[in-house]
Amino acid sequence: MNKYKVRYHFSNDFYVMREVEAEGNKEGVLEAYSSGDRISFEDKRGDLISFLMKDVKLITIEDERTKYTNIAGF
């Protein structure tokens, strides 16, 4: 299992991050964690996060081997 950080960007300076473990590559993670009209999950602090995918402008995925953070630009 690989660890990934999935970031759902709503604007240039606001995003929600979800940490997941999954088999496969980033493309598979993108498909698994961006399908559906509504995304809901509990973050590592225990807060329930829920939003509509139609409000998401960009999704970035970082794996545990990545040593830098991608910056989203709009």
C-alpha positions as CSV (number, residue, x, y, z in Angstrom):
1,M,0.0,0.0,0.0
2,N,1.2,3.5,-0.9
3,K,0.3,6.7,1.0
4,Y,-1.0,9.6,-0.9
5,K,-2.2,13.2,-0.1
6,V,-5.2,14.1,-2.2
7,R,-5.9,17.9,-2.3
8,Y,-9.2,19.2,-3.5
9,H,-8.6,22.9,-4.5
10,F,-11.6,25.3,-4.4
11,S,-9.6,28.4,-5.2
12,N,-6.0,29.5,-5.5
13,D,-5.5,29.7,-1.7
14,F,-8.1,27.2,-0.3
15,Y,-8.0,23.4,-0.4
16,V,-9.0,20.4,1.7
17,M,-6.5,17.6,2.1
18,R,-7.3,13.9,2.4
19,E,-4.6,11.3,3.3
20,V,-5.3,7.9,1.9
21,E,-3.6,4.5,1.4
22,A,-4.1,2.8,-1.9
23,E,-2.7,0.2,-4.3
24,G,-1.6,1.3,-7.7
25,N,-0.6,4.7,-9.1
26,K,-1.7,8.3,-8.9
27,E,-4.1,7.9,-11.8
28,G,-5.9,5.1,-9.9
29,V,-6.1,7.2,-6.8
30,L,-7.5,10.1,-8.8
31,E,-10.3,7.9,-10.2
32,A,-11.1,6.3,-6.8
33,Y,-11.2,9.6,-4.8
34,S,-12.9,11.9,-7.3
35,S,-15.8,9.9,-8.5
36,G,-19.3,10.8,-7.5
37,D,-21.2,14.1,-7.0
38,R,-20.4,14.4,-3.3
39,I,-17.2,13.6,-1.4
40,S,-17.4,12.9,2.3
41,F,-14.6,11.8,4.6
42,E,-13.3,12.2,8.2
43,D,-9.9,14.0,8.4
44,K,-7.1,13.1,10.7
45,R,-8.5,15.5,13.4
46,G,-11.8,13.6,13.3
47,D,-13.8,16.4,11.5
48,L,-16.3,15.2,9.0
49,I,-15.6,16.9,5.6
50,S,-18.3,17.0,2.9
51,F,-18.5,18.9,-0.4
52,L,-19.8,18.8,-3.9
53,M,-17.4,17.9,-6.7
54,K,-18.9,20.6,-8.9
55,D,-17.2,23.1,-6.6
56,V,-13.7,21.6,-6.9
57,K,-11.5,23.5,-9.4
58,L,-8.4,21.2,-9.3
59,I,-7.3,18.0,-7.7
60,T,-3.6,17.3,-6.9
61,I,-2.2,14.1,-5.7
62,E,1.2,13.7,-3.9
63,D,2.7,10.4,-3.0
64,E,4.9,9.7,0.0
65,R,8.0,9.8,-2.1
66,T,7.4,13.3,-3.3
67,K,9.8,15.8,-1.6
68,Y,8.0,18.9,-2.7
69,T,4.5,20.4,-2.5
70,N,2.7,21.1,-5.8
71,I,1.3,24.7,-5.9
72,A,-2.0,25.1,-7.7
73,G,-2.4,28.1,-9.9
74,F,-5.6,29.4,-11.4
